[in-house]
Amino acid sequence: MNAIHISSFAPSRAKGAEKVKAEDFDLYCTAISALQWRKLGGRITMYCDSFYADFYDKMGFNCVWNEVNDSIPDDIDGINPKMFWAGAKILALQKASAPIVMLDTDFIVWKLPVFGEEIIAAHREDISEGIYPELSFFSAENHIIPDFSESVLPLNTAFLYIPDNDFKEFYTSQSIAFMKNAKDCGDYLKYMVFAEQRMLAMCAEYTKTPVKTLIDKDRLFFPQDSFTHLWGAKQAMRDAPDLREDFIKRCQRRIQNDFPEYAFLIENINNCGNVKRGY
């Protein structure tokens, strides 16, 4: 099964950053995510912009993927990168050919699900006014199909499998149209999760495309050994150096034991702070 990772510097650049910076725990997780997918028999491509393509090249990181595709526009095709910080995911998904799996770089698959004709997402999410408001909230409401269901629960896309190109094109075109026509209102979270996660569920419901999830939303924090998602653990590691150090050591052991031919990445990641764009 083919999969894609996505990296875009546009959101950070919109906030004033001048060069790509990546945290060590994020890089370790990205490397293991890609290498583990390949170990399971799949191919994985990194879709990125020129900034990340340069960054990965300078730090000798390109080898973790089967291919690095730098076709994501640096400005994510004119989409507001502050509002839609994950907009590059939708652009990359539109470019890729189904059947396809889209993986967040902080998501590791240890056991493959059974792929068929259903969409597979990480899990459902509850609708709440603080995150998923009524459709009338959005400035791009005229770019939402009136027959979309407001009651269908959003689908988390940390992991997303789409089985066919027709649905992929419908979903990505609807999402991109919404993002391009949204006015900057400052309430970024609600707009982003709508364009990416609620729009996906609405499109599936509208087209009667079957959906399943990797895990039930009410069992998110139950023990399981099929996947790892850093998610909120990122901030916990930033706040707790001991937790961060323990995670990094476990990642290093994983690379040394499971992917010994990539052990050189450990030194590369440890030195990633020295990598500069154009260096």
Sine and cosine of phi, psi and omega as CSV:
sin_phi,cos_phi,sin_psi,cos_psi,sin_omega,cos_omega
0.00,0.00,0.72,-0.69,0.05,-1.00
-0.99,0.16,0.58,-0.81,0.02,-1.00
-0.67,-0.74,0.30,-0.96,0.05,-1.00
-0.72,-0.69,0.60,-0.80,0.27,-0.96
-0.96,-0.27,0.36,-0.93,0.01,-1.00
-0.66,-0.75,0.70,-0.72,0.10,-0.99
-0.70,-0.72,0.74,-0.67,0.05,-1.00
-0.69,-0.73,0.75,-0.66,0.01,-1.00
-1.00,0.05,-0.17,0.99,-0.10,-1.00
-0.82,0.57,-0.71,0.71,0.00,-1.00
-0.88,0.48,-0.67,0.74,0.01,-1.00
-0.94,0.35,-0.63,0.78,0.00,-1.00
-0.91,0.41,-0.57,0.82,0.03,-1.00
-0.91,0.41,-0.38,0.93,0.03,-1.00
-1.00,-0.07,0.06,1.00,0.09,-1.00
0.96,-0.29,-0.03,1.00,0.02,-1.00
-0.93,0.38,0.60,-0.80,-0.03,-1.00
-0.96,-0.28,-0.33,0.94,0.02,-1.00
-0.58,-0.82,0.40,-0.92,0.00,-1.00
-0.93,0.38,0.74,-0.67,0.13,-0.99
-0.79,-0.61,0.66,-0.75,0.00,-1.00
-0.71,-0.71,0.69,-0.72,0.01,-1.00
-0.98,0.19,0.56,-0.83,-0.10,-0.99
-0.86,0.51,-0.68,0.74,-0.03,-1.00
-0.91,0.41,-0.54,0.84,0.05,-1.00
-0.92,0.39,-0.68,0.74,-0.01,-1.00
-0.92,0.40,-0.65,0.76,0.06,-1.00
-0.88,0.48,-0.69,0.72,-0.02,-1.00
-0.91,0.41,-0.64,0.76,0.03,-1.00
-0.87,0.50,-0.73,0.69,-0.02,-1.00
-0.88,0.47,-0.73,0.68,-0.03,-1.00
-0.93,0.38,-0.60,0.80,0.05,-1.00
-0.84,0.54,-0.75,0.66,-0.02,-1.00
-0.93,0.36,-0.73,0.69,-0.06,-1.00
-0.92,0.40,-0.61,0.80,0.02,-1.00
-0.93,0.38,-0.62,0.79,0.04,-1.00
-0.88,0.48,-0.67,0.74,0.03,-1.00
-0.92,0.39,-0.59,0.81,0.04,-1.00
-0.88,0.47,-0.53,0.85,0.01,-1.00
-0.98,0.18,0.01,1.00,0.08,-1.00
0.98,-0.20,0.08,1.00,-0.03,-1.00
-0.99,-0.15,0.16,-0.99,0.15,-0.99
-0.95,-0.32,0.56,-0.83,-0.01,-1.00
-0.66,-0.76,0.72,-0.70,-0.01,-1.00
-0.90,-0.44,0.69,-0.72,0.15,-0.99
-1.00,-0.02,0.89,-0.45,0.16,-0.99
-1.00,-0.09,0.82,-0.57,-0.05,-1.00
-0.48,-0.88,0.06,-1.00,0.08,-1.00
-1.00,-0.09,-0.03,-1.00,-0.07,-1.00
-0.92,0.40,-0.50,0.86,-0.01,-1.00
-0.91,0.41,-0.76,0.64,0.00,-1.00
-0.94,0.33,-0.57,0.82,0.05,-1.00
-0.86,0.52,-0.67,0.75,0.02,-1.00
-0.92,0.39,-0.68,0.73,0.00,-1.00
-0.87,0.49,-0.78,0.63,-0.02,-1.00
-0.89,0.45,-0.60,0.80,0.01,-1.00
-0.91,0.41,-0.71,0.71,-0.05,-1.00
-0.91,0.42,-0.52,0.86,-0.02,-1.00
-0.99,-0.13,0.20,0.98,0.07,-1.00
0.90,0.43,0.62,0.79,-0.11,-0.99
-0.97,-0.23,-0.19,0.98,-0.10,-0.99
-0.85,0.52,-0.44,0.90,-0.11,-0.99
-0.92,0.38,-0.27,0.96,-0.05,-1.00
-0.95,0.30,-0.37,0.93,0.03,-1.00
-0.97,-0.25,0.35,-0.94,0.15,-0.99
-0.94,0.35,-0.48,0.88,-0.04,-1.00
-0.40,-0.92,0.55,-0.84,0.17,-0.99
-0.91,-0.41,0.87,-0.50,-0.03,-1.00
-0.93,-0.37,0.93,-0.36,-0.09,-1.00
-0.99,-0.12,0.64,0.77,-0.07,-1.00
-1.00,0.02,-0.01,1.00,0.04,-1.00
-0.97,0.24,0.84,-0.54,-0.01,-1.00
-0.86,0.52,0.59,-0.80,-0.01,-1.00
-0.87,0.50,-0.45,0.89,0.01,-1.00
-0.98,-0.21,0.32,0.95,-0.12,-0.99
0.64,0.76,0.76,0.64,0.14,-0.99
0.86,0.51,0.60,0.80,0.07,-1.00
0.99,0.17,0.02,1.00,0.07,-1.00
-0.96,0.29,0.67,-0.75,-0.01,-1.00
-0.88,0.48,0.94,-0.34,-0.09,-1.00
-0.96,0.27,-0.28,0.96,0.08,-1.00
-0.96,0.26,-0.69,0.72,0.01,-1.00
-0.96,0.29,-0.67,0.74,-0.14,-0.99
-0.88,-0.48,0.94,0.34,-0.08,-1.00
-0.91,0.40,-0.35,0.94,0.06,-1.00
-0.97,-0.26,0.30,0.95,-0.03,-1.00
-0.87,0.49,-0.51,0.86,0.01,-1.00
-0.89,0.46,-0.45,0.89,0.04,-1.00
-0.88,0.47,-0.66,0.75,-0.03,-1.00
-0.94,0.33,-0.63,0.77,0.04,-1.00
-0.89,0.45,-0.68,0.74,0.00,-1.00
-0.91,0.41,-0.67,0.74,0.00,-1.00
-0.88,0.47,-0.61,0.79,0.03,-1.00
-0.90,0.44,-0.59,0.81,-0.02,-1.00
-0.96,0.27,-0.54,0.84,-0.08,-1.00
-0.96,0.27,0.37,-0.93,-0.02,-1.00
-0.97,-0.23,0.76,-0.65,0.04,-1.00
-0.98,0.18,0.41,-0.91,0.01,1.00
-0.93,0.36,0.61,-0.79,-0.11,-0.99
-0.51,-0.86,0.55,-0.84,0.13,-0.99
-0.93,-0.36,0.77,-0.63,0.11,-0.99
-0.97,-0.25,0.85,-0.52,-0.05,-1.00
-0.91,-0.42,0.74,-0.68,0.23,-0.97
-0.92,0.40,0.51,-0.86,-0.04,-1.00
-0.93,0.36,-0.22,0.97,0.05,-1.00
-0.98,-0.22,0.38,0.92,-0.03,-1.00
-0.85,-0.52,0.83,-0.56,0.00,-1.00
-0.90,-0.43,0.78,-0.63,0.04,-1.00
-0.99,-0.17,0.87,-0.49,0.02,-1.00
-1.00,-0.10,-0.51,0.86,0.03,-1.00
-0.72,-0.69,0.77,-0.64,-0.03,-1.00
-0.95,0.30,0.65,-0.76,0.19,-0.98
-0.97,0.25,0.11,-0.99,0.08,-1.00
-1.00,0.07,0.87,-0.49,-0.02,-1.00
-1.00,-0.01,0.72,-0.69,0.02,-1.00
-0.54,-0.84,-0.70,-0.71,-0.04,-1.00
-1.00,-0.06,-0.06,1.00,0.00,-1.00
-1.00,0.00,0.51,-0.86,0.26,-0.96
-0.92,0.39,0.62,-0.79,0.11,-0.99
-0.84,-0.55,0.84,-0.54,0.07,-1.00
-0.88,-0.47,0.21,-0.98,-0.03,-1.00
-0.88,0.47,-0.78,0.62,0.01,-1.00
-0.17,-0.99,0.24,-0.97,0.12,-0.99
-0.99,0.16,0.31,-0.95,0.11,-0.99
-0.77,-0.64,0.55,-0.83,0.03,-1.00
-0.95,0.31,0.49,-0.87,0.10,-0.99
-1.00,0.04,0.81,-0.59,0.05,-1.00
-0.63,-0.77,0.58,-0.82,-0.09,-1.00
-0.86,0.50,-0.50,0.86,-0.04,-1.00
-0.95,0.33,-0.37,0.93,-0.03,-1.00
-0.84,-0.55,-0.68,0.73,-0.02,-1.00
-0.87,-0.49,0.99,0.13,-0.05,-1.00
-0.97,0.23,0.07,-1.00,0.08,-1.00
-0.88,0.47,0.43,-0.90,-0.07,-1.00
-0.88,0.47,-0.46,0.89,-0.01,-1.00
-0.91,0.41,-0.20,0.98,0.01,-1.00
-0.93,0.37,-0.50,0.87,-0.22,-0.97
-1.00,0.04,0.63,-0.78,0.01,-1.00
-0.95,0.33,-0.39,0.92,0.01,-1.00
-0.99,-0.14,0.51,0.86,-0.08,-1.00
-0.85,0.53,-0.55,0.83,-0.02,-1.00
-0.93,0.36,-0.13,0.99,0.06,-1.00
-0.96,-0.27,0.37,0.93,0.11,-0.99
-0.91,-0.42,0.81,-0.58,-0.02,-1.00
-0.86,0.50,0.80,-0.60,-0.07,-1.00
-0.84,0.55,-0.50,0.87,-0.05,-1.00
-0.99,0.10,0.05,1.00,0.07,-1.00
-0.89,0.45,0.65,-0.76,0.00,-1.00
-0.98,0.18,0.78,-0.63,0.06,-1.00
-0.99,0.11,-0.22,0.98,-0.10,-1.00
-1.00,-0.06,-0.30,0.95,-0.03,-1.00
-0.92,0.40,0.70,-0.72,-0.08,-1.00
-0.97,0.23,0.68,-0.73,0.01,-1.00
-0.86,0.50,0.38,-0.92,-0.02,-1.00
-0.91,-0.41,0.85,-0.52,0.04,-1.00
-0.94,0.33,0.75,-0.66,-0.12,-0.99
-0.95,-0.30,0.41,0.91,0.14,-0.99
-0.85,0.53,-0.54,0.84,0.19,-0.98
-0.77,-0.64,0.77,-0.63,0.02,-1.00
-0.57,-0.82,0.85,-0.53,0.12,-0.99
-0.94,-0.34,0.80,-0.60,0.08,-1.00
-0.88,-0.48,0.83,-0.56,-0.15,-0.99
-0.99,0.13,-0.38,0.93,-0.09,-1.00
-0.60,-0.80,0.42,-0.91,-0.07,-1.00
-0.94,0.33,-0.52,0.85,-0.02,-1.00
-0.88,0.48,-0.74,0.68,0.02,-1.00
-0.93,0.38,-0.65,0.76,0.00,-1.00
-0.84,0.54,-0.70,0.71,-0.01,-1.00
-0.92,0.39,-0.63,0.78,0.02,-1.00
-0.90,0.44,-0.77,0.64,-0.02,-1.00
-0.89,0.46,-0.77,0.64,-0.07,-1.00
-0.92,0.40,-0.60,0.80,0.01,-1.00
-0.93,0.38,-0.62,0.78,0.05,-1.00
-0.91,0.42,-0.69,0.72,-0.01,-1.00
-0.91,0.42,-0.71,0.71,-0.02,-1.00
-0.91,0.41,-0.65,0.76,0.04,-1.00
-0.87,0.49,-0.66,0.75,0.03,-1.00
-0.89,0.45,-0.73,0.68,-0.04,-1.00
-0.90,0.43,-0.64,0.77,-0.05,-1.00
-0.96,0.29,-0.35,0.94,-0.05,-1.00
-0.96,-0.29,0.06,1.00,0.03,-1.00
-0.98,0.18,0.69,-0.73,0.05,-1.00
-1.00,0.02,0.59,-0.81,-0.01,-1.00
-0.90,0.43,0.91,-0.41,-0.02,-1.00
-0.86,-0.51,-0.09,1.00,0.04,-1.00
1.00,0.03,-0.25,0.97,-0.01,-1.00
-0.99,-0.10,0.95,0.30,-0.24,-0.97
-0.94,0.35,-0.65,0.76,-0.09,-1.00
-0.85,0.53,-0.72,0.69,-0.05,-1.00
-0.89,0.46,-0.60,0.80,-0.01,-1.00
-0.95,0.32,-0.68,0.74,-0.07,-1.00
-0.92,0.39,-0.74,0.67,-0.04,-1.00
-0.94,0.34,-0.42,0.91,0.11,-0.99
-0.93,0.37,-0.77,0.63,-0.07,-1.00
-0.88,0.48,-0.57,0.82,-0.10,-1.00
-1.00,-0.08,-0.73,0.68,-0.22,-0.97
-0.96,-0.27,-0.68,0.74,0.02,-1.00
-0.98,0.22,-0.60,0.80,0.05,-1.00
-0.86,0.50,-0.64,0.77,0.03,-1.00
-0.86,0.52,-0.75,0.66,-0.02,-1.00
-0.90,0.43,-0.64,0.76,0.02,-1.00
-0.90,0.43,-0.66,0.75,0.02,-1.00
-0.90,0.43,-0.64,0.77,0.03,-1.00
-0.90,0.43,-0.69,0.72,0.01,-1.00
-0.90,0.43,-0.67,0.74,-0.05,-1.00
-0.90,0.44,-0.64,0.77,-0.04,-1.00
-1.00,-0.04,0.02,1.00,-0.04,-1.00
0.84,0.54,0.60,0.80,0.07,-1.00
-1.00,0.08,0.82,-0.57,-0.04,-1.00
-0.92,0.40,0.51,-0.86,-0.06,-1.00
-0.73,-0.69,0.63,-0.78,0.22,-0.98
-0.69,-0.72,0.23,-0.97,-0.04,-1.00
-0.81,-0.59,0.39,-0.92,0.04,-1.00
-0.93,0.38,-0.53,0.85,-0.06,-1.00
-0.48,-0.88,0.56,-0.83,0.05,-1.00
-0.93,0.37,0.64,-0.77,-0.07,-1.00
-0.88,0.47,-0.40,0.92,0.00,-1.00
-1.00,0.06,0.01,1.00,0.00,-1.00
-0.83,-0.56,0.42,0.91,-0.10,-1.00
-0.86,0.51,-0.57,0.82,-0.11,-0.99
-0.96,-0.27,0.27,0.96,0.10,-0.99
-0.99,0.14,0.50,-0.87,0.03,-1.00
-0.87,0.49,0.66,-0.75,0.09,-1.00
-0.35,-0.94,0.34,-0.94,-0.07,-1.00
-0.82,-0.58,0.39,0.92,-0.04,-1.00
-1.00,-0.06,-0.45,0.89,0.00,-1.00
-0.39,-0.92,0.30,-0.95,0.10,-0.99
-0.81,-0.59,0.73,-0.68,0.07,-1.00
-0.76,-0.65,0.90,-0.43,-0.05,-1.00
-0.88,0.48,-0.77,0.64,0.12,-0.99
0.71,0.71,-0.87,-0.49,-0.06,-1.00
-0.93,0.37,-0.25,0.97,0.01,-1.00
-0.91,0.41,-0.35,0.94,0.01,-1.00
-0.87,0.49,-0.76,0.65,-0.01,-1.00
-0.92,0.39,-0.58,0.81,0.04,-1.00
-0.88,0.48,-0.63,0.78,0.01,-1.00
-0.95,0.32,-0.54,0.84,0.07,-1.00
-0.92,0.40,-0.57,0.82,-0.06,-1.00
-0.99,0.11,-0.38,0.92,-0.09,-1.00
-0.79,-0.61,0.99,-0.14,-0.02,-1.00
-0.83,0.56,-0.58,0.81,0.00,-1.00
-0.90,0.43,-0.66,0.75,0.03,-1.00
-0.90,0.43,-0.66,0.75,0.03,-1.00
-0.89,0.46,-0.72,0.69,-0.03,-1.00
-0.90,0.44,-0.64,0.77,0.02,-1.00
-0.90,0.44,-0.68,0.74,0.00,-1.00
-0.90,0.44,-0.70,0.71,0.00,-1.00
-0.88,0.47,-0.68,0.74,0.02,-1.00
-0.89,0.46,-0.62,0.78,0.02,-1.00
-0.93,0.38,-0.61,0.79,0.06,-1.00
-0.91,0.42,-0.66,0.75,0.02,-1.00
-0.89,0.46,-0.67,0.74,0.04,-1.00
-0.91,0.42,-0.61,0.79,0.02,-1.00
-0.89,0.46,-0.71,0.71,0.01,-1.00
-0.91,0.42,-0.71,0.71,-0.03,-1.00
-0.90,0.44,-0.59,0.80,-0.06,-1.00
-1.00,0.08,-0.68,0.74,-0.11,-0.99
-1.00,-0.09,-0.47,0.88,-0.07,-1.00
-0.70,-0.71,0.85,0.52,-0.13,-0.99
-0.86,0.50,-0.45,0.89,0.01,-1.00
-0.94,0.33,-0.18,0.98,0.03,-1.00
-0.94,-0.33,0.30,0.95,-0.03,-1.00
-0.88,0.47,-0.41,0.91,0.04,-1.00
-0.88,0.47,-0.34,0.94,0.01,-1.00
-0.90,0.44,-0.45,0.89,-0.03,-1.00
-0.87,0.49,-0.74,0.67,0.04,-1.00
-0.92,0.40,-0.64,0.77,0.01,-1.00
-0.87,0.50,-0.70,0.72,-0.01,-1.00
-0.93,0.38,-0.66,0.75,0.02,-1.00
-0.88,0.48,-0.46,0.89,-0.01,-1.00
-0.99,-0.16,0.19,0.98,-0.14,-0.99
-0.89,0.45,-0.36,0.93,0.03,-1.00
-0.92,0.40,-0.28,0.96,0.00,-1.00
-1.00,0.01,-0.11,0.99,-0.05,-1.00
-0.99,0.10,0.79,-0.61,0.01,-1.00
-0.81,-0.58,0.52,-0.86,0.07,-1.00
-0.89,0.46,0.81,-0.58,0.02,-1.00
0.99,0.11,0.03,1.00,-0.04,-1.00
-0.92,0.40,0.00,0.00,0.00,0.00
